């Protein structure tokens, strides 16, 4: 494993036995379970290929997914501090030969990666629309990560469609209350939804996440709704599938 310098307030979280090491900062960015579940849900090329992570944050999605593919992965993140955290985490995990970070608005990605050239796109985009009531000054890092201040859902879907090869796959995690909007955008951009999986915090509760797979140029039928994924049991412990996603390679 490589070694890097930490900035004030940063820590390194290591998830054993997988051995993934991620630089976190409680007041800048720390990955949440949606990143882990997206990485586990994504079916990436086993050997070779090109993968893009749009809105990569501190790199958690790609770092988890990198252990299941030999693809070259490009992480796109607009916030310089988060992009720097991702770069150093890549060094920590000895993945510099396969993972690259681009610190830029994702709307500019086509200046770096050609259209129709990518096998898979993963994205954990901002969940909430911009609003005048959003508190943006107290923690701008969180505001940018959670709200559509610099990119909209429409742009994320459109850029994904532009990047993907024919039959390339988009993997997204989002909120169920925006699923109708997401499915509409996928249709507009010729991305056929193929798998949906709803994530529930506990049995008997409403879903708070949805995992989506769509295929560029796929036939508009054959959508599968997978069994529900429940995060916690009645005692507040991770259910077995979630535990495997977090702690196994």
Beta strands, then each sheet from edge to edge (+ up, - down):
strand 1: 10-15
strand 2: 20-25
strand 3: 50-54
strand 4: 72-77
strand 5: 99-103
strand 6: 118-123
strand 7: 164-174
strand 8: 191-202
strand 9: 207-216
strand 10: 224-225
strand 11: 229-232
sheet 1: 1+ 2-
sheet 2: 5+ 4+ 3+ 6+ 7+ 9- 8+ 10+
sheet 3: 5+ 4+ 3+ 6+ 7+ 9- 8+ 11+
end
